Amino acid sequence: MHVTKPYLSINEVMPCVTLSVETRLQGKRCVLCGDIDWMTDDLLD
């Protein structure tokens, strides 16, 4: 699994991180990734 450093998404003003994982499916390499919002305590106050 790989997790990026928080960065500003093009789609939102909120920071996000991208999670990605590689696996093999029927002998072929596949990568699944997704973005999630990254909230720090500073943003919750």
C-alpha positions in Angstrom: 0.0 0.0 0.0 1.2 3.5 -0.8 -0.1 6.7 0.8 0.7 10.1 -0.7 1.5 13.2 1.4 -1.5 15.5 1.8 -2.1 17.8 -1.2 -4.8 20.1 -2.5 -7.2 18.4 -4.8 -8.2 20.0 -8.1 -11.8 19.2 -7.3 -12.0 20.6 -3.8 -10.4 23.2 -1.5 -9.8 20.5 1.1 -6.5 18.6 1.3 -6.6 14.9 0.4 -4.4 11.9 0.2 -4.3 9.1 -2.4 -4.2 5.5 -1.3 -3.0 2.9 -3.8 -2.3 -0.8 -3.8 -1.0 -3.2 -6.5 -2.2 -6.8 -7.0 -2.2 -9.4 -9.7 -5.4 -10.5 -11.3 -5.3 -13.4 -13.8 -1.6 -12.8 -14.2 -1.9 -9.1 -14.9 -0.8 -6.3 -12.7 -3.7 -4.1 -11.4 -3.5 -1.0 -9.3 -6.5 0.2 -7.3 -6.4 3.8 -6.0 -8.7 6.3 -4.3 -8.6 9.7 -2.9 -9.8 10.6 0.6 -10.2 13.9 2.3 -7.4 14.6 4.8 -8.6 16.4 7.9 -6.2 17.6 10.6 -7.1 18.9 14.1 -6.5 22.4 12.8 -9.3 22.1 10.3 -11.7 20.7 12.9 -11.5 23.7 15.3 
